Amino acid sequence: MSGQNVGEVILALLLGTAVGAGLGLFYATQPGKESRKRVKVFIDGVGEKTGELMEEGKETMEELVHPSKTAVKK
């Protein structure tokens, strides 16, 4: 699997998870105030995890590109 395909799969999984969790929260039987609180906590967690995944992806891409740059210079 190429790097672009892996990124697309990860993005699709994250979006699917977010949509599924959001729908689950909205269809749950609880007061609106509690639902909004849970959604906020969930979104904050997704934002943190997305940031971590982006950093890991950048590091991986740098590791893959760096050896290529030195090989081209030689």
LUMLUMDREN-2810 file (N, C-alpha, C; in Angstrom, 1 decimal):
<atoms>
<atom><aa>M</aa><ch>A</ch><at>N</at><xx>0.8</xx><yy>-1.2</yy><zz>0.0</zz></atom>
<atom><aa>M</aa><ch>A</ch><at>CA</at><xx>0.0</xx><yy>0.0</yy><zz>0.0</zz></atom>
<atom><aa>M</aa><ch>A</ch><at>C</at><xx>0.9</xx><yy>1.2</yy><zz>0.0</zz></atom>
<atom><aa>S</aa><ch>A</ch><at>N</at><xx>0.6</xx><yy>2.2</yy><zz>-0.9</zz></atom>
<atom><aa>S</aa><ch>A</ch><at>CA</at><xx>1.4</xx><yy>3.4</yy><zz>-0.9</zz></atom>
<atom><aa>S</aa><ch>A</ch><at>C</at><xx>1.1</xx><yy>4.3</yy><zz>0.2</zz></atom>
<atom><aa>G</aa><ch>A</ch><at>N</at><xx>1.9</xx><yy>5.2</yy><zz>0.5</zz></atom>
<atom><aa>G</aa><ch>A</ch><at>CA</at><xx>1.7</xx><yy>6.2</yy><zz>1.6</zz></atom>
<atom><aa>G</aa><ch>A</ch><at>C</at><xx>0.4</xx><yy>7.0</yy><zz>1.5</zz></atom>
<atom><aa>Q</aa><ch>A</ch><at>N</at><xx>0.1</xx><yy>7.3</yy><zz>0.3</zz></atom>
<atom><aa>Q</aa><ch>A</ch><at>CA</at><xx>-1.1</xx><yy>8.1</yy><zz>0.1</zz></atom>
<atom><aa>Q</aa><ch>A</ch><at>C</at><xx>-2.4</xx><yy>7.2</yy><zz>0.4</zz></atom>
<atom><aa>N</aa><ch>A</ch><at>N</at><xx>-2.4</xx><yy>6.0</yy><zz>0.0</zz></atom>
<atom><aa>N</aa><ch>A</ch><at>CA</at><xx>-3.5</xx><yy>5.1</yy><zz>0.2</zz></atom>
<atom><aa>N</aa><ch>A</ch><at>C</at><xx>-3.7</xx><yy>4.8</yy><zz>1.7</zz></atom>
<atom><aa>V</aa><ch>A</ch><at>N</at><xx>-2.6</xx><yy>4.7</yy><zz>2.5</zz></atom>
<atom><aa>V</aa><ch>A</ch><at>CA</at><xx>-2.6</xx><yy>4.5</yy><zz>3.9</zz></atom>
<atom><aa>V</aa><ch>A</ch><at>C</at><xx>-3.2</xx><yy>5.7</yy><zz>4.6</zz></atom>
<atom><aa>G</aa><ch>A</ch><at>N</at><xx>-2.8</xx><yy>6.9</yy><zz>4.1</zz></atom>
<atom><aa>G</aa><ch>A</ch><at>CA</at><xx>-3.4</xx><yy>8.1</yy><zz>4.7</zz></atom>
<atom><aa>G</aa><ch>A</ch><at>C</at><xx>-4.9</xx><yy>8.2</yy><zz>4.4</zz></atom>
<atom><aa>E</aa><ch>A</ch><at>N</at><xx>-5.3</xx><yy>7.8</yy><zz>3.2</zz></atom>
<atom><aa>E</aa><ch>A</ch><at>CA</at><xx>-6.7</xx><yy>7.9</yy><zz>2.9</zz></atom>
<atom><aa>E</aa><ch>A</ch><at>C</at><xx>-7.5</xx><yy>6.9</yy><zz>3.7</zz></atom>
<atom><aa>V</aa><ch>A</ch><at>N</at><xx>-7.0</xx><yy>5.7</yy><zz>4.0</zz></atom>
<atom><aa>V</aa><ch>A</ch><at>CA</at><xx>-7.7</xx><yy>4.7</yy><zz>4.8</zz></atom>
<atom><aa>V</aa><ch>A</ch><at>C</at><xx>-7.8</xx><yy>5.2</yy><zz>6.2</zz></atom>
<atom><aa>I</aa><ch>A</ch><at>N</at><xx>-6.7</xx><yy>5.8</yy><zz>6.8</zz></atom>
<atom><aa>I</aa><ch>A</ch><at>CA</at><xx>-6.7</xx><yy>6.3</yy><zz>8.1</zz></atom>
<atom><aa>I</aa><ch>A</ch><at>C</at><xx>-7.8</xx><yy>7.4</yy><zz>8.3</zz></atom>
<atom><aa>L</aa><ch>A</ch><at>N</at><xx>-7.8</xx><yy>8.3</yy><zz>7.3</zz></atom>
<atom><aa>L</aa><ch>A</ch><at>CA</at><xx>-8.7</xx><yy>9.4</yy><zz>7.3</zz></atom>
<atom><aa>L</aa><ch>A</ch><at>C</at><xx>-10.2</xx><yy>8.9</yy><zz>7.3</zz></atom>
<atom><aa>A</aa><ch>A</ch><at>N</at><xx>-10.4</xx><yy>7.9</yy><zz>6.4</zz></atom>
<atom><aa>A</aa><ch>A</ch><at>CA</at><xx>-11.8</xx><yy>7.3</yy><zz>6.3</zz></atom>
<atom><aa>A</aa><ch>A</ch><at>C</at><xx>-12.2</xx><yy>6.7</yy><zz>7.6</zz></atom>
<atom><aa>L</aa><ch>A</ch><at>N</at><xx>-11.2</xx><yy>6.0</yy><zz>8.3</zz></atom>
<atom><aa>L</aa><ch>A</ch><at>CA</at><xx>-11.6</xx><yy>5.4</yy><zz>9.5</zz></atom>
<atom><aa>L</aa><ch>A</ch><at>C</at><xx>-11.9</xx><yy>6.4</yy><zz>10.6</zz></atom>
<atom><aa>L</aa><ch>A</ch><at>N</at><xx>-11.1</xx><yy>7.5</yy><zz>10.7</zz></atom>
<atom><aa>L</aa><ch>A</ch><at>CA</at><xx>-11.3</xx><yy>8.5</yy><zz>11.6</zz></atom>
<atom><aa>L</aa><ch>A</ch><at>C</at><xx>-12.7</xx><yy>9.2</yy><zz>11.4</zz></atom>
<atom><aa>L</aa><ch>A</ch><at>N</at><xx>-13.0</xx><yy>9.5</yy><zz>10.2</zz></atom>
<atom><aa>L</aa><ch>A</ch><at>CA</at><xx>-14.2</xx><yy>10.1</yy><zz>9.9</zz></atom>
<atom><aa>L</aa><ch>A</ch><at>C</at><xx>-15.4</xx><yy>9.2</yy><zz>10.2</zz></atom>
<atom><aa>G</aa><ch>A</ch><at>N</at><xx>-15.3</xx><yy>8.0</yy><zz>9.8</zz></atom>
<atom><aa>G</aa><ch>A</ch><at>CA</at><xx>-16.3</xx><yy>7.0</yy><zz>10.1</zz></atom>
<atom><aa>G</aa><ch>A</ch><at>C</at><xx>-16.6</xx><yy>6.8</yy><zz>11.6</zz></atom>
<atom><aa>T</aa><ch>A</ch><at>N</at><xx>-15.5</xx><yy>6.8</yy><zz>12.4</zz></atom>
<atom><aa>T</aa><ch>A</ch><at>CA</at><xx>-15.6</xx><yy>6.7</yy><zz>13.8</zz></atom>
<atom><aa>T</aa><ch>A</ch><at>C</at><xx>-16.3</xx><yy>7.9</yy><zz>14.4</zz></atom>
<atom><aa>A</aa><ch>A</ch><at>N</at><xx>-15.9</xx><yy>9.1</yy><zz>13.9</zz></atom>
<atom><aa>A</aa><ch>A</ch><at>CA</at><xx>-16.5</xx><yy>10.3</yy><zz>14.4</zz></atom>
<atom><aa>A</aa><ch>A</ch><at>C</at><xx>-18.0</xx><yy>10.4</yy><zz>14.1</zz></atom>
<atom><aa>V</aa><ch>A</ch><at>N</at><xx>-18.3</xx><yy>10.1</yy><zz>12.9</zz></atom>
<atom><aa>V</aa><ch>A</ch><at>CA</at><xx>-19.8</xx><yy>10.1</yy><zz>12.5</zz></atom>
<atom><aa>V</aa><ch>A</ch><at>C</at><xx>-20.6</xx><yy>9.1</yy><zz>13.3</zz></atom>
<atom><aa>G</aa><ch>A</ch><at>N</at><xx>-20.0</xx><yy>7.9</yy><zz>13.4</zz></atom>
<atom><aa>G</aa><ch>A</ch><at>CA</at><xx>-20.7</xx><yy>6.9</yy><zz>14.2</zz></atom>
<atom><aa>G</aa><ch>A</ch><at>C</at><xx>-20.9</xx><yy>7.2</yy><zz>15.6</zz></atom>
<atom><aa>A</aa><ch>A</ch><at>N</at><xx>-19.9</xx><yy>7.8</yy><zz>16.3</zz></atom>
<atom><aa>A</aa><ch>A</ch><at>CA</at><xx>-20.0</xx><yy>8.2</yy><zz>17.7</zz></atom>
<atom><aa>A</aa><ch>A</ch><at>C</at><xx>-20.9</xx><yy>9.3</yy><zz>17.8</zz></atom>
<atom><aa>G</aa><ch>A</ch><at>N</at><xx>-20.9</xx><yy>10.3</yy><zz>16.9</zz></atom>
<atom><aa>G</aa><ch>A</ch><at>CA</at><xx>-21.8</xx><yy>11.4</yy><zz>16.9</zz></atom>
<atom><aa>G</aa><ch>A</ch><at>C</at><xx>-23.3</xx><yy>11.0</yy><zz>16.8</zz></atom>
<atom><aa>L</aa><ch>A</ch><at>N</at><xx>-23.5</xx><yy>10.1</yy><zz>15.9</zz></atom>
<atom><aa>L</aa><ch>A</ch><at>CA</at><xx>-24.9</xx><yy>9.6</yy><zz>15.8</zz></atom>
<atom><aa>L</aa><ch>A</ch><at>C</at><xx>-25.3</xx><yy>8.8</yy><zz>17.0</zz></atom>
<atom><aa>G</aa><ch>A</ch><at>N</at><xx>-24.4</xx><yy>8.1</yy><zz>17.6</zz></atom>
<atom><aa>G</aa><ch>A</ch><at>CA</at><xx>-24.8</xx><yy>7.3</yy><zz>18.8</zz></atom>
<atom><aa>G</aa><ch>A</ch><at>C</at><xx>-25.1</xx><yy>8.3</yy><zz>19.9</zz></atom>
<atom><aa>L</aa><ch>A</ch><at>N</at><xx>-24.4</xx><yy>9.3</yy><zz>20.1</zz></atom>
<atom><aa>L</aa><ch>A</ch><at>CA</at><xx>-24.6</xx><yy>10.3</yy><zz>21.1</zz></atom>
<atom><aa>L</aa><ch>A</ch><at>C</at><xx>-26.0</xx><yy>11.0</yy><zz>20.9</zz></atom>
<atom><aa>F</aa><ch>A</ch><at>N</at><xx>-26.3</xx><yy>11.3</yy><zz>19.7</zz></atom>
<atom><aa>F</aa><ch>A</ch><at>CA</at><xx>-27.5</xx><yy>12.1</yy><zz>19.4</zz></atom>
<atom><aa>F</aa><ch>A</ch><at>C</at><xx>-28.7</xx><yy>11.2</yy><zz>19.6</zz></atom>
<atom><aa>Y</aa><ch>A</ch><at>N</at><xx>-28.6</xx><yy>9.9</yy><zz>19.3</zz></atom>
<atom><aa>Y</aa><ch>A</ch><at>CA</at><xx>-29.7</xx><yy>9.0</yy><zz>19.5</zz></atom>
<atom><aa>Y</aa><ch>A</ch><at>C</at><xx>-29.9</xx><yy>8.4</yy><zz>20.9</zz></atom>
<atom><aa>A</aa><ch>A</ch><at>N</at><xx>-28.9</xx><yy>8.7</yy><zz>21.7</zz></atom>
<atom><aa>A</aa><ch>A</ch><at>CA</at><xx>-29.0</xx><yy>8.2</yy><zz>23.1</zz></atom>
<atom><aa>A</aa><ch>A</ch><at>C</at><xx>-30.1</xx><yy>8.9</yy><zz>23.9</zz></atom>
<atom><aa>T</aa><ch>A</ch><at>N</at><xx>-30.6</xx><yy>8.2</yy><zz>24.8</zz></atom>
<atom><aa>T</aa><ch>A</ch><at>CA</at><xx>-31.7</xx><yy>8.9</yy><zz>25.7</zz></atom>
<atom><aa>T</aa><ch>A</ch><at>C</at><xx>-31.1</xx><yy>9.5</yy><zz>26.9</zz></atom>
<atom><aa>Q</aa><ch>A</ch><at>N</at><xx>-30.8</xx><yy>10.8</yy><zz>26.8</zz></atom>
<atom><aa>Q</aa><ch>A</ch><at>CA</at><xx>-30.2</xx><yy>11.6</yy><zz>27.8</zz></atom>
<atom><aa>Q</aa><ch>A</ch><at>C</at><xx>-30.6</xx><yy>13.0</yy><zz>27.6</zz></atom>
<atom><aa>P</aa><ch>A</ch><at>N</at><xx>-30.4</xx><yy>13.9</yy><zz>28.6</zz></atom>
<atom><aa>P</aa><ch>A</ch><at>CA</at><xx>-30.7</xx><yy>15.3</yy><zz>28.4</zz></atom>
<atom><aa>P</aa><ch>A</ch><at>C</at><xx>-29.8</xx><yy>15.9</yy><zz>27.4</zz></atom>
<atom><aa>G</aa><ch>A</ch><at>N</at><xx>-30.2</xx><yy>17.0</yy><zz>26.7</zz></atom>
<atom><aa>G</aa><ch>A</ch><at>CA</at><xx>-29.4</xx><yy>17.7</yy><zz>25.7</zz></atom>
<atom><aa>G</aa><ch>A</ch><at>C</at><xx>-28.1</xx><yy>18.2</yy><zz>26.3</zz></atom>
<atom><aa>K</aa><ch>A</ch><at>N</at><xx>-28.2</xx><yy>18.7</yy><zz>27.5</zz></atom>
<atom><aa>K</aa><ch>A</ch><at>CA</at><xx>-27.0</xx><yy>19.3</yy><zz>28.2</zz></atom>
<atom><aa>K</aa><ch>A</ch><at>C</at><xx>-25.9</xx><yy>18.3</yy><zz>28.3</zz></atom>
<atom><aa>E</aa><ch>A</ch><at>N</at><xx>-26.3</xx><yy>17.1</yy><zz>28.8</zz></atom>
<atom><aa>E</aa><ch>A</ch><at>CA</at><xx>-25.4</xx><yy>16.0</yy><zz>28.9</zz></atom>
<atom><aa>E</aa><ch>A</ch><at>C</at><xx>-24.8</xx><yy>15.5</yy><zz>27.6</zz></atom>
<atom><aa>S</aa><ch>A</ch><at>N</at><xx>-25.6</xx><yy>15.5</yy><zz>26.6</zz></atom>
<atom><aa>S</aa><ch>A</ch><at>CA</at><xx>-25.2</xx><yy>15.1</yy><zz>25.2</zz></atom>
<atom><aa>S</aa><ch>A</ch><at>C</at><xx>-24.2</xx><yy>16.1</yy><zz>24.7</zz></atom>
<atom><aa>R</aa><ch>A</ch><at>N</at><xx>-24.4</xx><yy>17.4</yy><zz>24.9</zz></atom>
<atom><aa>R</aa><ch>A</ch><at>CA</at><xx>-23.5</xx><yy>18.4</yy><zz>24.4</zz></atom>
<atom><aa>R</aa><ch>A</ch><at>C</at><xx>-22.1</xx><yy>18.3</yy><zz>25.1</zz></atom>
<atom><aa>K</aa><ch>A</ch><at>N</at><xx>-22.2</xx><yy>18.0</yy><zz>26.4</zz></atom>
<atom><aa>K</aa><ch>A</ch><at>CA</at><xx>-21.0</xx><yy>17.8</yy><zz>27.2</zz></atom>
<atom><aa>K</aa><ch>A</ch><at>C</at><xx>-20.2</xx><yy>16.6</yy><zz>26.7</zz></atom>
<atom><aa>R</aa><ch>A</ch><at>N</at><xx>-20.8</xx><yy>15.5</yy><zz>26.4</zz></atom>
<atom><aa>R</aa><ch>A</ch><at>CA</at><xx>-20.2</xx><yy>14.3</yy><zz>25.9</zz></atom>
<atom><aa>R</aa><ch>A</ch><at>C</at><xx>-19.6</xx><yy>14.6</yy><zz>24.5</zz></atom>
<atom><aa>V</aa><ch>A</ch><at>N</at><xx>-20.3</xx><yy>15.3</yy><zz>23.6</zz></atom>
<atom><aa>V</aa><ch>A</ch><at>CA</at><xx>-19.8</xx><yy>15.6</yy><zz>22.3</zz></atom>
<atom><aa>V</aa><ch>A</ch><at>C</at><xx>-18.6</xx><yy>16.4</yy><zz>22.4</zz></atom>
<atom><aa>K</aa><ch>A</ch><at>N</at><xx>-18.6</xx><yy>17.4</yy><zz>23.3</zz></atom>
<atom><aa>K</aa><ch>A</ch><at>CA</at><xx>-17.4</xx><yy>18.3</yy><zz>23.4</zz></atom>
<atom><aa>K</aa><ch>A</ch><at>C</at><xx>-16.2</xx><yy>17.5</yy><zz>23.9</zz></atom>
<atom><aa>V</aa><ch>A</ch><at>N</at><xx>-16.4</xx><yy>16.6</yy><zz>24.9</zz></atom>
<atom><aa>V</aa><ch>A</ch><at>CA</at><xx>-15.2</xx><yy>15.8</yy><zz>25.3</zz></atom>
<atom><aa>V</aa><ch>A</ch><at>C</at><xx>-14.7</xx><yy>14.9</yy><zz>24.2</zz></atom>
<atom><aa>F</aa><ch>A</ch><at>N</at><xx>-15.7</xx><yy>14.3</yy><zz>23.4</zz></atom>
<atom><aa>F</aa><ch>A</ch><at>CA</at><xx>-15.3</xx><yy>13.4</yy><zz>22.3</zz></atom>
<atom><aa>F</aa><ch>A</ch><at>C</at><xx>-14.5</xx><yy>14.2</yy><zz>21.3</zz></atom>
<atom><aa>I</aa><ch>A</ch><at>N</at><xx>-15.0</xx><yy>15.4</yy><zz>20.9</zz></atom>
<atom><aa>I</aa><ch>A</ch><at>CA</at><xx>-14.3</xx><yy>16.2</yy><zz>19.9</zz></atom>
<atom><aa>I</aa><ch>A</ch><at>C</at><xx>-12.9</xx><yy>16.6</yy><zz>20.3</zz></atom>
<atom><aa>D</aa><ch>A</ch><at>N</at><xx>-12.8</xx><yy>17.0</yy><zz>21.6</zz></atom>
<atom><aa>D</aa><ch>A</ch><at>CA</at><xx>-11.5</xx><yy>17.3</yy><zz>22.1</zz></atom>
<atom><aa>D</aa><ch>A</ch><at>C</at><xx>-10.5</xx><yy>16.2</yy><zz>22.0</zz></atom>
<atom><aa>G</aa><ch>A</ch><at>N</at><xx>-11.0</xx><yy>15.0</yy><zz>22.3</zz></atom>
<atom><aa>G</aa><ch>A</ch><at>CA</at><xx>-10.2</xx><yy>13.8</yy><zz>22.2</zz></atom>
<atom><aa>G</aa><ch>A</ch><at>C</at><xx>-9.8</xx><yy>13.4</yy><zz>20.8</zz></atom>
<atom><aa>V</aa><ch>A</ch><at>N</at><xx>-10.7</xx><yy>13.6</yy><zz>19.9</zz></atom>
<atom><aa>V</aa><ch>A</ch><at>CA</at><xx>-10.5</xx><yy>13.3</yy><zz>18.5</zz></atom>
<atom><aa>V</aa><ch>A</ch><at>C</at><xx>-9.4</xx><yy>14.3</yy><zz>18.0</zz></atom>
<atom><aa>G</aa><ch>A</ch><at>N</at><xx>-9.6</xx><yy>15.6</yy><zz>18.4</zz></atom>
<atom><aa>G</aa><ch>A</ch><at>CA</at><xx>-8.6</xx><yy>16.6</yy><zz>18.0</zz></atom>
<atom><aa>G</aa><ch>A</ch><at>C</at><xx>-7.2</xx><yy>16.3</yy><zz>18.4</zz></atom>
<atom><aa>E</aa><ch>A</ch><at>N</at><xx>-7.1</xx><yy>15.9</yy><zz>19.7</zz></atom>
<atom><aa>E</aa><ch>A</ch><at>CA</at><xx>-5.7</xx><yy>15.5</yy><zz>20.2</zz></atom>
<atom><aa>E</aa><ch>A</ch><at>C</at><xx>-5.2</xx><yy>14.3</yy><zz>19.4</zz></atom>
<atom><aa>K</aa><ch>A</ch><at>N</at><xx>-6.0</xx><yy>13.3</yy><zz>19.2</zz></atom>
<atom><aa>K</aa><ch>A</ch><at>CA</at><xx>-5.5</xx><yy>12.1</yy><zz>18.5</zz></atom>
<atom><aa>K</aa><ch>A</ch><at>C</at><xx>-5.1</xx><yy>12.4</yy><zz>17.1</zz></atom>
<atom><aa>T</aa><ch>A</ch><at>N</at><xx>-5.9</xx><yy>13.3</yy><zz>16.4</zz></atom>
<atom><aa>T</aa><ch>A</ch><at>CA</at><xx>-5.6</xx><yy>13.6</yy><zz>15.1</zz></atom>
<atom><aa>T</aa><ch>A</ch><at>C</at><xx>-4.3</xx><yy>14.4</yy><zz>15.0</zz></atom>
<atom><aa>G</aa><ch>A</ch><at>N</at><xx>-4.0</xx><yy>15.2</yy><zz>16.0</zz></atom>
<atom><aa>G</aa><ch>A</ch><at>CA</at><xx>-2.8</xx><yy>16.0</yy><zz>16.0</zz></atom>
<atom><aa>G</aa><ch>A</ch><at>C</at><xx>-1.6</xx><yy>15.0</yy><zz>16.2</zz></atom>
<atom><aa>E</aa><ch>A</ch><at>N</at><xx>-1.8</xx><yy>14.0</yy><zz>17.0</zz></atom>
<atom><aa>E</aa><ch>A</ch><at>CA</at><xx>-0.7</xx><yy>13.0</yy><zz>17.2</zz></atom>
<atom><aa>E</aa><ch>A</ch><at>C</at><xx>-0.5</xx><yy>12.2</yy><zz>16.0</zz></atom>
<atom><aa>L</aa><ch>A</ch><at>N</at><xx>-1.6</xx><yy>11.8</yy><zz>15.3</zz></atom>
<atom><aa>L</aa><ch>A</ch><at>CA</at><xx>-1.4</xx><yy>11.0</yy><zz>14.1</zz></atom>
<atom><aa>L</aa><ch>A</ch><at>C</at><xx>-0.7</xx><yy>11.9</yy><zz>13.0</zz></atom>
<atom><aa>M</aa><ch>A</ch><at>N</at><xx>-1.1</xx><yy>13.2</yy><zz>12.9</zz></atom>
<atom><aa>M</aa><ch>A</ch><at>CA</at><xx>-0.4</xx><yy>14.0</yy><zz>11.9</zz></atom>
<atom><aa>M</aa><ch>A</ch><at>C</at><xx>1.1</xx><yy>14.1</yy><zz>12.2</zz></atom>
<atom><aa>E</aa><ch>A</ch><at>N</at><xx>1.5</xx><yy>14.3</yy><zz>13.4</zz></atom>
<atom><aa>E</aa><ch>A</ch><at>CA</at><xx>2.9</xx><yy>14.4</yy><zz>13.8</zz></atom>
<atom><aa>E</aa><ch>A</ch><at>C</at><xx>3.6</xx><yy>13.1</yy><zz>13.4</zz></atom>
<atom><aa>E</aa><ch>A</ch><at>N</at><xx>3.0</xx><yy>11.9</yy><zz>13.7</zz></atom>
<atom><aa>E</aa><ch>A</ch><at>CA</at><xx>3.6</xx><yy>10.6</yy><zz>13.4</zz></atom>
<atom><aa>E</aa><ch>A</ch><at>C</at><xx>3.7</xx><yy>10.5</yy><zz>11.9</zz></atom>
<atom><aa>G</aa><ch>A</ch><at>N</at><xx>2.7</xx><yy>11.0</yy><zz>11.1</zz></atom>
<atom><aa>G</aa><ch>A</ch><at>CA</at><xx>2.8</xx><yy>10.9</yy><zz>9.7</zz></atom>
<atom><aa>G</aa><ch>A</ch><at>C</at><xx>3.9</xx><yy>11.8</yy><zz>9.1</zz></atom>
<atom><aa>K</aa><ch>A</ch><at>N</at><xx>4.0</xx><yy>13.0</yy><zz>9.7</zz></atom>
<atom><aa>K</aa><ch>A</ch><at>CA</at><xx>5.1</xx><yy>13.9</yy><zz>9.2</zz></atom>
<atom><aa>K</aa><ch>A</ch><at>C</at><xx>6.5</xx><yy>13.2</yy><zz>9.5</zz></atom>
<atom><aa>E</aa><ch>A</ch><at>N</at><xx>6.6</xx><yy>12.7</yy><zz>10.7</zz></atom>
<atom><aa>E</aa><ch>A</ch><at>CA</at><xx>7.9</xx><yy>12.0</yy><zz>11.0</zz></atom>
<atom><aa>E</aa><ch>A</ch><at>C</at><xx>8.2</xx><yy>10.9</yy><zz>10.0</zz></atom>
<atom><aa>T</aa><ch>A</ch><at>N</at><xx>7.2</xx><yy>10.1</yy><zz>9.7</zz></atom>
<atom><aa>T</aa><ch>A</ch><at>CA</at><xx>7.4</xx><yy>9.0</yy><zz>8.8</zz></atom>
<atom><aa>T</aa><ch>A</ch><at>C</at><xx>7.7</xx><yy>9.4</yy><zz>7.4</zz></atom>
<atom><aa>M</aa><ch>A</ch><at>N</at><xx>7.0</xx><yy>10.5</yy><zz>7.0</zz></atom>
<atom><aa>M</aa><ch>A</ch><at>CA</at><xx>7.3</xx><yy>11.0</yy><zz>5.6</zz></atom>
<atom><aa>M</aa><ch>A</ch><at>C</at><xx>8.8</xx><yy>11.6</yy><zz>5.6</zz></atom>
<atom><aa>E</aa><ch>A</ch><at>N</at><xx>9.2</xx><yy>12.3</yy><zz>6.6</zz></atom>
<atom><aa>E</aa><ch>A</ch><at>CA</at><xx>10.6</xx><yy>12.8</yy><zz>6.7</zz></atom>
<atom><aa>E</aa><ch>A</ch><at>C</at><xx>11.6</xx><yy>11.7</yy><zz>6.6</zz></atom>
<atom><aa>E</aa><ch>A</ch><at>N</at><xx>11.3</xx><yy>10.6</yy><zz>7.4</zz></atom>
<atom><aa>E</aa><ch>A</ch><at>CA</at><xx>12.2</xx><yy>9.4</yy><zz>7.3</zz></atom>
<atom><aa>E</aa><ch>A</ch><at>C</at><xx>12.3</xx><yy>8.8</yy><zz>6.0</zz></atom>
<atom><aa>L</aa><ch>A</ch><at>N</at><xx>11.1</xx><yy>8.8</yy><zz>5.3</zz></atom>
<atom><aa>L</aa><ch>A</ch><at>CA</at><xx>11.1</xx><yy>8.2</yy><zz>3.9</zz></atom>
<atom><aa>L</aa><ch>A</ch><at>C</at><xx>11.8</xx><yy>9.1</yy><zz>2.9</zz></atom>
<atom><aa>V</aa><ch>A</ch><at>N</at><xx>11.6</xx><yy>10.4</yy><zz>3.0</zz></atom>
<atom><aa>V</aa><ch>A</ch><at>CA</at><xx>12.1</xx><yy>11.3</yy><zz>2.1</zz></atom>
<atom><aa>V</aa><ch>A</ch><at>C</at><xx>13.6</xx><yy>11.6</yy><zz>2.3</zz></atom>
<atom><aa>H</aa><ch>A</ch><at>N</at><xx>14.0</xx><yy>11.7</yy><zz>3.5</zz></atom>
<atom><aa>H</aa><ch>A</ch><at>CA</at><xx>15.4</xx><yy>12.0</yy><zz>3.8</zz></atom>
<atom><aa>H</aa><ch>A</ch><at>C</at><xx>16.4</xx><yy>11.1</yy><zz>3.1</zz></atom>
<atom><aa>P</aa><ch>A</ch><at>N</at><xx>16.3</xx><yy>9.8</yy><zz>3.2</zz></atom>
<atom><aa>P</aa><ch>A</ch><at>CA</at><xx>17.2</xx><yy>8.9</yy><zz>2.5</zz></atom>
<atom><aa>P</aa><ch>A</ch><at>C</at><xx>17.2</xx><yy>9.1</yy><zz>1.0</zz></atom>
<atom><aa>S</aa><ch>A</ch><at>N</at><xx>16.0</xx><yy>9.4</yy><zz>0.5</zz></atom>
<atom><aa>S</aa><ch>A</ch><at>CA</at><xx>15.9</xx><yy>9.7</yy><zz>-1.0</zz></atom>
<atom><aa>S</aa><ch>A</ch><at>C</at><xx>16.7</xx><yy>10.9</yy><zz>-1.4</zz></atom>
<atom><aa>K</aa><ch>A</ch><at>N</at><xx>16.6</xx><yy>12.0</yy><zz>-0.6</zz></atom>
<atom><aa>K</aa><ch>A</ch><at>CA</at><xx>17.4</xx><yy>13.2</yy><zz>-0.9</zz></atom>
<atom><aa>K</aa><ch>A</ch><at>C</at><xx>18.9</xx><yy>13.0</yy><zz>-0.9</zz></atom>
<atom><aa>T</aa><ch>A</ch><at>N</at><xx>19.4</xx><yy>12.2</yy><zz>0.1</zz></atom>
<atom><aa>T</aa><ch>A</ch><at>CA</at><xx>20.8</xx><yy>12.0</yy><zz>0.2</zz></atom>
<atom><aa>T</aa><ch>A</ch><at>C</at><xx>21.2</xx><yy>11.1</yy><zz>-1.0</zz></atom>
<atom><aa>A</aa><ch>A</ch><at>N</at><xx>20.4</xx><yy>10.2</yy><zz>-1.4</zz></atom>
<atom><aa>A</aa><ch>A</ch><at>CA</at><xx>20.7</xx><yy>9.3</yy><zz>-2.6</zz></atom>
<atom><aa>A</aa><ch>A</ch><at>C</at><xx>20.8</xx><yy>10.1</yy><zz>-3.9</zz></atom>
<atom><aa>V</aa><ch>A</ch><at>N</at><xx>19.9</xx><yy>11.1</yy><zz>-4.0</zz></atom>
<atom><aa>V</aa><ch>A</ch><at>CA</at><xx>19.9</xx><yy>11.9</yy><zz>-5.2</zz></atom>
<atom><aa>V</aa><ch>A</ch><at>C</at><xx>21.2</xx><yy>12.8</yy><zz>-5.3</zz></atom>
<atom><aa>K</aa><ch>A</ch><at>N</at><xx>21.6</xx><yy>13.3</yy><zz>-4.1</zz></atom>
<atom><aa>K</aa><ch>A</ch><at>CA</at><xx>22.8</xx><yy>14.2</yy><zz>-4.1</zz></atom>
<atom><aa>K</aa><ch>A</ch><at>C</at><xx>24.1</xx><yy>13.4</yy><zz>-4.5</zz></atom>
<atom><aa>K</aa><ch>A</ch><at>N</at><xx>24.1</xx><yy>12.2</yy><zz>-4.2</zz></atom>
<atom><aa>K</aa><ch>A</ch><at>CA</at><xx>25.3</xx><yy>11.4</yy><zz>-4.4</zz></atom>
<atom><aa>K</aa><ch>A</ch><at>C</at><xx>25.4</xx><yy>11.1</yy><zz>-5.9</zz></atom>
</atoms>
